[in-house]
């Protein structure tokens, strides 16, 4: 049973949101899965859903590759709901049963086709190590090009975000037809995450004339208020329509969310830490302090430190990000404290914020976007991380 009441009927939402409910229900015939939780935040629900609509209706990533990536992400995030929903789609798209068995059992990719092995390794490396090694990245880039690889990365980041909602709120399949067994993760192969490469792996889109005339309004939307293209947007603009939808979610979370600035910035830097992302850390650690996050909290997050001395409200937010990232679950006591303190819509938006910045870090890490010289550093040792 989900930890909060899923929104599945028209009468579950206030009258002013019933048109939105009908619009979203019409897309798939019903409200199901993560949408039953995200609709607790009606203002976020439409832009949040439009990323999925793009991926499923317009993405250039072919269904076999997309569904294999989603299935591998479900396995890495131990998300039974996504596994049960997408393995049948993967089979229908032509992914061999032996490939899905290897993913399910966390087996080596030996015996998979070259294309399948590259997709599975891309997902595993990005989620387990927060980096993708050059042989895997370069093979996919050479075979498919920048836009395809940006969209594949967003497929992975998006389904990590959806797994966060489903796992955090304990939404499980009612009648699973394909059980996802508990399989221990292989032991870590490295004790230190390497720093990003000095230059991005793909030329970023930083000039308006790099885009077709029809896509330049997206460039303008990105630069409005920023003055230039930087960070993940230089990569996301290789897929302009998807970039615009990602931007719309970020705009809601930054300017319309129920999260106060200190909570928002603390969750972002905690995500940057868990994802070993120097760019995101450098961009948001100063913002977190400016918003009022204590030095104690920033230091404990940065150093994978003990949270017991962090003020309780900050401790719970940092711990929520840690638990969701490291164990793919959240302890009931922690969930209950946050829900009691802030309410369900706030907690939904916190979870979506973590997922959104999970997409951001996936792009930054996979495409090796480094922070500017002289920016606040993020120590990259991982051997102090615990559950």
LINKAMO-V740382 format. One record per residue. N is the residue number from 1. RES is the residue in one letter. PHI is phi in radians with two decimals (NA if undefined). OMEGA is omega in degrees with one decimal (999 if undefined). Layout:
N:RES:PHI:OMEGA, N:RES:PHI:OMEGA
This chain:
1:X:NA:179.2, 2:X:-1.11:-176.9, 3:X:-1.28:173.8, 4:X:-2.28:-179.4, 5:X:-1.18:176.2, 6:X:-1.17:177.3, 7:X:-1.57:-176.1, 8:X:-2.20:-178.4, 9:X:-2.11:179.5, 10:X:-0.98:-177.4, 11:X:-1.32:177.6, 12:X:-1.34:-179.1, 13:X:-2.04:178.0, 14:X:-1.12:-177.0, 15:X:-0.92:-176.9, 16:X:-1.23:-179.8, 17:X:-1.91:-175.9, 18:X:-1.27:175.0, 19:X:-1.15:176.1, 20:X:-1.11:178.0, 21:X:-0.99:-178.9, 22:X:-1.10:179.9, 23:X:-1.10:-178.7, 24:X:-1.24:179.5, 25:X:-1.12:-177.4, 26:X:-1.17:-177.1, 27:X:-1.15:-176.7, 28:X:-2.13:-179.1, 29:X:1.59:179.3, 30:X:-2.97:172.2, 31:X:-1.70:-176.6, 32:X:-2.58:173.3, 33:X:0.98:-176.2, 34:X:-1.09:179.5, 35:X:-1.09:179.4, 36:X:-1.17:176.9, 37:X:-1.68:-176.2, 38:X:-1.09:179.3, 39:X:-1.15:169.0, 40:X:-1.09:174.4, 41:X:-2.08:-172.9, 42:X:-1.01:-179.0, 43:X:-1.12:178.6, 44:X:-1.48:-168.4, 45:X:-1.04:-176.9, 46:X:-1.18:179.3, 47:X:-1.07:177.6, 48:X:-1.06:-178.2, 49:X:-1.18:-174.1, 50:X:-1.21:172.8, 51:X:-1.17:177.5, 52:X:-1.08:179.8, 53:X:-1.08:177.3, 54:X:-1.09:-175.5, 55:X:-1.02:-175.1, 56:X:-1.43:-175.6, 57:X:-1.99:-172.3, 58:X:-2.24:-176.3, 59:X:-1.06:177.8, 60:X:-1.51:174.8, 61:X:-1.26:-175.1, 62:X:-1.12:-176.9, 63:X:-0.89:179.3, 64:X:-1.05:179.4, 65:X:-1.23:-178.3, 66:X:-1.11:-176.8, 67:X:-1.23:174.3, 68:X:-1.16:178.4, 69:X:-1.10:178.4, 70:X:-1.12:179.9, 71:X:-1.11:178.1, 72:X:-1.14:176.8, 73:X:-1.16:176.7, 74:X:-1.01:178.0, 75:X:-1.12:-178.7, 76:X:-1.10:-178.4, 77:X:-1.68:177.4, 78:X:0.89:-176.1, 79:X:-1.86:-176.8, 80:X:-1.12:-177.5, 81:X:-1.10:-178.6, 82:X:-1.14:178.3, 83:X:-1.02:-177.2, 84:X:-1.13:-178.8, 85:X:-1.37:-169.2, 86:X:-1.86:176.4, 87:X:-1.05:174.9, 88:X:-1.05:177.6, 89:X:-1.20:177.0, 90:X:-1.12:178.0, 91:X:-1.07:-179.5, 92:X:-1.08:179.8, 93:X:-1.36:176.4, 94:X:1.82:176.9, 95:X:-1.27:-176.3, 96:X:-1.11:178.2, 97:X:-1.04:-179.4, 98:X:-1.12:178.2, 99:X:-1.18:179.1, 100:X:-1.16:175.9, 101:X:-1.09:179.2, 102:X:-1.11:177.0, 103:X:-1.16:-178.3, 104:X:-0.99:-174.6, 105:X:-1.58:-178.6, 106:X:1.02:-178.0, 107:X:-1.48:174.6, 108:X:-1.02:-175.8, 109:X:-1.48:176.2, 110:X:-0.95:179.8, 111:X:1.72:175.7, 112:X:-1.38:173.6, 113:X:-1.11:-178.9, 114:X:-1.01:-179.3, 115:X:-1.15:179.2, 116:X:-1.12:-179.9, 117:X:-1.06:-178.8, 118:X:-1.12:179.4, 119:X:-1.14:-179.0, 120:X:-1.12:179.2, 121:X:-1.13:177.0, 122:X:-0.99:-179.9, 123:X:-1.11:-176.3, 124:X:-1.09:-178.0, 125:X:-1.14:-177.7, 126:X:-1.11:-177.1, 127:X:-1.41:-176.4, 128:X:-1.36:-171.9, 129:X:-1.96:-177.3, 130:X:1.05:175.6, 131:X:-2.60:173.4, 132:X:-2.14:-176.6, 133:X:-1.31:-168.4, 134:X:-1.08:-177.6, 135:X:-1.12:179.7, 136:X:-1.24:-178.3, 137:X:-1.04:-175.2, 138:X:-1.13:178.6, 139:X:-1.10:179.5, 140:X:-1.20:179.8, 141:X:-1.12:-179.6, 142:X:-1.14:-177.6, 143:X:-1.33:-167.3, 144:X:-2.25:179.1, 145:X:1.65:-173.2, 146:X:-1.09:-177.0, 147:X:-1.06:-179.9, 148:X:-1.02:-176.1, 149:X:-1.27:172.0, 150:X:-1.04:-177.6, 151:X:-1.19:175.1, 152:X:-1.04:179.5, 153:X:-1.08:178.0, 154:X:-1.23:173.0, 155:X:-0.94:-178.8, 156:X:-1.16:179.9, 157:X:-1.09:-179.8, 158:X:-1.09:-177.9, 159:X:-1.35:165.4, 160:X:-1.13:179.7, 161:X:-1.10:179.1, 162:X:-1.15:176.4, 163:X:-1.10:176.9, 164:X:-1.06:177.3, 165:X:-1.13:-175.9, 166:X:-1.14:179.5, 167:X:-1.26:-178.3, 168:X:-1.11:-178.2, 169:X:-1.73:176.1, 170:X:0.93:174.0, 171:X:-1.63:-176.6, 172:X:-2.11:178.1, 173:X:-1.16:-176.9, 174:X:-1.28:-179.5, 175:X:-2.36:-175.4, 176:X:-1.11:176.4, 177:X:-1.79:179.8, 178:X:-2.37:-173.3, 179:X:-1.26:175.4, 180:X:-1.70:-175.2, 181:X:-1.31:172.9, 182:X:-1.33:179.4, 183:X:-2.24:-178.9, 184:X:-1.01:174.6, 185:X:-1.25:175.1, 186:X:-1.13:179.6, 187:X:-1.08:180.0, 188:X:-1.05:-178.3, 189:X:-1.71:-179.3, 190:X:-2.57:-179.4, 191:X:-1.84:-179.5, 192:X:-2.49:177.0, 193:X:-1.40:179.7, 194:X:-1.29:175.7, 195:X:-1.19:175.3, 196:X:-1.04:174.9, 197:X:-1.10:-174.8, 198:X:-1.17:177.7, 199:X:-2.27:179.4, 200:X:-1.08:-178.1, 201:X:-1.29:-179.9, 202:X:-2.30:178.1, 203:X:-1.08:179.9, 204:X:-1.27:172.9, 205:X:-1.48:-177.7, 206:X:-2.17:-179.4, 207:X:-2.17:-178.3, 208:X:-1.06:-175.8, 209:X:-1.31:173.7, 210:X:-1.37:-178.5, 211:X:-1.90:172.5, 212:X:-1.09:-178.2, 213:X:-0.93:-177.0, 214:X:-1.21:-177.7, 215:X:-1.82:-173.0, 216:X:-1.28:174.7, 217:X:-1.14:176.7, 218:X:-1.20:175.6, 219:X:-0.98:-179.9, 220:X:-1.10:179.0, 221:X:-1.16:178.7, 222:X:-1.17:-175.2, 223:X:-1.38:179.0, 224:X:-1.08:-179.5, 225:X:1.48:178.1, 226:X:-1.85:179.4, 227:X:1.49:-179.7, 228:X:-2.77:174.7, 229:X:-1.62:178.2, 230:X:-2.62:177.2, 231:X:1.09:-175.4, 232:X:-1.21:-172.7, 233:X:-1.23:176.1, 234:X:-1.06:176.4, 235:X:-1.56:-178.1, 236:X:-1.05:-179.4, 237:X:-1.20:170.1, 238:X:-1.16:174.0, 239:X:-2.19:-166.9, 240:X:-1.03:-178.1, 241:X:-1.16:177.0, 242:X:-1.12:177.3, 243:X:-1.02:-179.2, 244:X:-1.09:-179.4, 245:X:-1.21:174.3, 246:X:-1.09:179.0, 247:X:-1.06:-179.5, 248:X:-1.11:177.0, 249:X:-1.14:179.8, 250:X:-1.08:178.6, 251:X:-1.11:177.0, 252:X:-1.08:-175.2, 253:X:-1.14:-179.3, 254:X:-1.41:-168.7, 255:X:-2.07:-175.5, 256:X:-2.17:-175.9, 257:X:-1.17:173.7, 258:X:-1.25:-179.2, 259:X:-1.20:174.1, 260:X:-1.25:-173.6, 261:X:-0.94:-177.6, 262:X:-1.13:178.7, 263:X:-1.13:-179.7, 264:X:-1.08:-176.1, 265:X:-1.21:176.1, 266:X:-1.12:178.4, 267:X:-1.11:-179.7, 268:X:-1.19:-179.2, 269:X:-1.22:175.3, 270:X:-1.15:176.0, 271:X:-1.17:176.9, 272:X:-1.00:179.6, 273:X:-1.17:-178.1, 274:X:-1.15:-179.5, 275:X:-1.68:177.6, 276:X:0.88:-173.3, 277:X:-1.99:-177.8, 278:X:-1.06:-178.0, 279:X:-1.08:-177.4, 280:X:-1.14:177.9, 281:X:-1.06:-177.6, 282:X:-1.08:-179.1, 283:X:-1.30:-169.9, 284:X:-2.02:177.3, 285:X:-1.07:175.2, 286:X:-1.08:178.4, 287:X:-1.13:178.7, 288:X:-1.12:178.8, 289:X:-1.10:179.9, 290:X:-1.09:-180.0, 291:X:-1.37:176.8, 292:X:1.89:176.0, 293:X:-1.18:-174.8, 294:X:-1.19:174.5, 295:X:-1.05:178.1, 296:X:-1.05:-179.5, 297:X:-1.19:-179.6, 298:X:-1.06:-179.5, 299:X:-1.16:-179.7, 300:X:-1.14:177.5, 301:X:-1.15:-177.7, 302:X:-1.01:-171.9, 303:X:-1.69:-173.7, 304:X:0.93:-171.6, 305:X:-1.47:176.5, 306:X:-1.15:-178.1, 307:X:-1.58:-172.2, 308:X:-1.13:-179.4, 309:X:-1.59:177.7, 310:X:-1.38:177.5, 311:X:-0.88:-169.6, 312:X:-0.92:-177.3, 313:X:-1.11:177.7, 314:X:-1.24:-179.1, 315:X:-1.01:-176.6, 316:X:-1.16:178.6, 317:X:-1.17:179.2, 318:X:-1.08:-178.8, 319:X:-1.22:177.1, 320:X:-1.04:178.7, 321:X:-1.11:179.7, 322:X:-1.05:-176.1, 323:X:-1.12:-178.9, 324:X:-1.11:-178.0, 325:X:-1.33:-170.6, 326:X:-1.61:-175.1, 327:X:-2.03:-177.9, 328:X:1.04:179.7, 329:X:-2.75:177.9, 330:X:-2.30:179.6, 331:X:-1.05:-177.1, 332:X:-1.02:-177.6, 333:X:-1.08:179.0, 334:X:-1.17:177.9, 335:X:-0.99:-177.7, 336:X:-1.13:179.3, 337:X:-1.11:-179.6, 338:X:-1.16:178.2, 339:X:-1.12:-179.5, 340:X:-1.14:-176.1, 341:X:-1.32:-169.0, 342:X:-2.12:-176.7, 343:X:1.67:-176.2, 344:X:-1.16:-178.6, 345:X:-1.01:178.1, 346:X:-1.07:-177.8, 347:X:-1.19:173.9, 348:X:-1.07:-178.0, 349:X:-1.19:174.1, 350:X:-1.05:-178.1, 351:X:-1.12:177.6, 352:X:-1.19:176.5, 353:X:-1.06:177.7, 354:X:-1.05:178.7, 355:X:-1.13:179.6, 356:X:-1.07:-179.9, 357:X:-1.33:167.3, 358:X:-1.14:174.6, 359:X:-1.14:179.0, 360:X:-1.00:-178.7, 361:X:-1.18:176.7, 362:X:-1.05:177.8, 363:X:-1.12:-177.7, 364:X:-1.08:-177.2, 365:X:-1.29:-177.4, 366:X:-1.15:-176.5, 367:X:-1.64:172.8, 368:X:1.04:176.0, 369:X:-1.60:-176.5, 370:X:-1.54:174.1, 371:X:-1.26:-177.3, 372:X:-1.19:175.6, 373:X:-0.97:179.5, 374:X:1.49:179.0, 375:X:-1.23:-179.7, 376:X:-1.01:-174.4, 377:X:-1.37:173.5, 378:X:-2.09:177.1, 379:X:-1.04:-172.3, 380:X:-1.89:175.6, 381:X:-1.12:-178.7, 382:X:-2.03:-172.8, 383:X:-1.29:175.5, 384:X:-1.63:-177.1, 385:X:-1.25:176.1, 386:X:-2.29:-178.6, 387:X:-1.23:999
